[in-house]
C-alpha cells in the first residue's frame, strides 16, 4: 500500500483540532473533582459553554459549513457521553445543567460562525502572516505548481 493520499491528509488535518479538544475534555473528565482556589457559583457552566462552543465551531469547520445541524447534534451527543463518563468517575457527578451548557455553547458558537461573516473571517484569519517567497523559492514553487 502507498502512503496517505492528499484527500486523506486533508481529512486528517480538518479533524485534528476537534479530536484534540475532545481528547482534552475526556482527560479532564477522567480526573476526580477538580478544585481551584477560587469558588464562583456555577462557573463550571461557563467553562462547559465555552469549551463546547469551541468544539462546535471546530466540528462545523471539519464537516463543512452546510452541515451545521450535524455539528450541533454531534457535539451535544458528545456532551451526553461526557456526562455519563463523569457519572462513573470517582468524585464527579452527572449533571443535566452541564449538558444544557454544552449544547447551548455549541449552538451559539455554530450559529455565530454561520451567520456573522465578520466573526467567521476573524476565526479564519491566520495568526501569523506567511513570509513572502523570494527568488529561488518562488521559482521552485512555480515549477511544482505547474506539474
C-alpha positions in Angstrom: 0.0 0.0 0.0 1.1 3.5 -0.7 1.2 6.5 1.7 -1.5 8.8 2.7 -3.4 10.3 -0.2 -4.0 14.1 -0.5 -7.7 13.6 0.4 -6.9 11.5 3.5 -4.3 14.1 4.6 -6.9 16.9 4.2 -9.4 15.0 6.2 -6.9 14.2 8.9 -5.9 17.9 9.0 -9.5 19.1 9.3 -10.3 16.8 12.2 -7.0 17.2 14.1 -8.2 20.2 16.3 -11.7 18.8 17.1 -10.2 15.5 18.1 -7.5 17.2 20.2 -10.2 19.3 22.1 -12.4 16.3 22.6 -9.4 14.3 23.9 -8.6 17.1 26.4 -12.3 17.1 27.5 -12.1 13.3 28.2 -8.8 13.6 30.0 -10.2 16.5 32.2 -13.4 14.5 32.8 -11.4 11.5 34.0 -9.9 13.4 36.9 -11.5 13.3 40.2 -13.2 16.5 41.4 -11.3 19.5 40.0 -11.0 22.2 42.6 -9.5 25.7 42.1 -8.5 28.1 44.8 -11.5 30.4 44.0 -15.1 29.3 44.2 -17.5 31.0 41.9 -21.0 29.7 41.8 -21.9 27.9 38.5 -18.6 28.9 36.9 -18.4 25.3 35.6 -21.4 26.1 33.4 -19.4 29.0 31.8 -16.5 26.6 31.2 -18.8 24.0 29.6 -20.5 26.6 27.4 -17.1 27.9 26.2 -15.3 24.6 25.6 -18.3 23.1 23.8 -18.7 26.3 21.8 -15.1 25.9 20.6 -15.7 22.2 19.9 -18.9 23.0 18.0 -17.1 25.5 15.8 -14.2 23.1 15.1 -16.6 20.3 14.2 -18.6 22.5 11.9 -15.4 23.5 10.1 -14.4 19.8 9.8 -17.8 18.8 8.5 -18.3 21.7 6.2 -20.3 24.9 6.8 -23.6 23.5 5.4 -23.7 20.7 8.0 -24.4 23.0 10.9 -27.2 20.8 12.4 -25.0 17.7 12.4 -22.3 19.7 14.2 -24.6 20.7 17.0 -26.1 17.2 17.3 -22.6 15.6 17.3 -21.3 17.9 20.0 -24.4 17.6 22.1 -24.2 13.8 22.0 -20.5 14.1 22.9 -21.7 16.2 25.9 -24.1 13.4 26.9 -21.3 10.8 26.7 -19.1 13.1 28.8 -21.7 13.4 31.5 -22.2 9.6 31.5 -18.4 9.2 31.8 -18.3 11.6 34.7 -21.1 9.5 36.5 -18.6 6.6 36.6 -15.6 8.8 37.7 -15.0 8.9 41.4 -15.5 12.4 42.8 -17.5 13.5 39.8 -21.2 13.6 39.0 -23.5 13.7 36.0 -25.4 17.0 35.7 -28.2 17.8 33.4 -27.2 21.5 33.6 -23.7 20.7 32.3 -25.2 19.1 29.2 -27.5 22.0 28.7 -24.5 24.4 28.9 -22.6 22.1 26.4 -25.4 22.1 23.9 -26.1 25.9 24.2 -22.4 26.6 23.8 -22.2 24.6 20.6 -25.5 26.1 19.3 -24.5 29.7 20.0 -21.0 29.3 18.5 -22.1 27.4 15.4 -24.9 30.0 14.8 -22.4 32.9 15.2 -20.0 31.2 12.9 -22.6 30.6 10.2 -24.4 34.0 10.4 -21.8 36.6 11.0 -19.2 36.8 8.3 -17.1 39.2 10.3 -16.8 36.7 13.1 -16.1 33.8 10.7 -13.5 36.0 9.0 -11.7 36.7 12.3 -11.6 33.0 13.1 -10.3 32.1 9.6 -7.6 34.7 9.6 -4.1 33.3 10.2 -2.4 34.3 13.4 0.9 34.9 11.6 1.4 36.0 8.1 3.4 33.7 5.9 6.7 35.2 4.8 6.8 36.3 1.2 8.6 33.9 -1.1 11.5 35.3 -2.9 13.9 34.4 -5.7 14.7 30.7 -6.0 11.9 29.7 -3.6 9.3 31.3 -5.8 10.7 29.7 -8.9 10.6 26.3 -7.3 7.0 26.8 -6.2 6.0 27.8 -9.7 7.6 24.7 -11.2 6.0 22.5 -8.5 2.6 24.0 -9.1 3.0 23.6 -12.9 3.5 19.9 -12.5 
